[in-house]
Amino acid sequence: MKKNWLKTTATFTMVGEAHLKGRKVNYANLIDNISDEQLAKFGAILSDLSGEAVQKIVVNNSSVIAE
């Protein structure tokens, strides 16, 4: 059996004055094996651009296992 990567997505929950409960920003088609450091750096860029803070990041990896 071989595991083949299909896609990686990330959902950033952003919190600020206009979104006290948070708003979600979704990104699809991320690279395989994206690191926590890369996600944190991208979150910092989003914070700088939006003026909101990143509350959490949810990463989803999709793979298929085939013979």
C-alpha positions, 0 to 999 in steps of 0.5 A: 500500500502506498500513501499519495498526497492529494491536497492540503488546506488551511483555515485561519481564524482571525479575531479583531475589533470588527470580528470579536467571535472570529472570522475564517479565511480559507486557503486551498492548494497548499504545498505538501508537508507545509511546516508550522513555521511557514504557516506562522509566517503566513499568519503574521502576514495576514495579521499585518495586512488585516490588523487582526490577530490569528487565533488559530490555524486548522490544517487538513491534509488529504491523501489516498492509500492505494496498492 
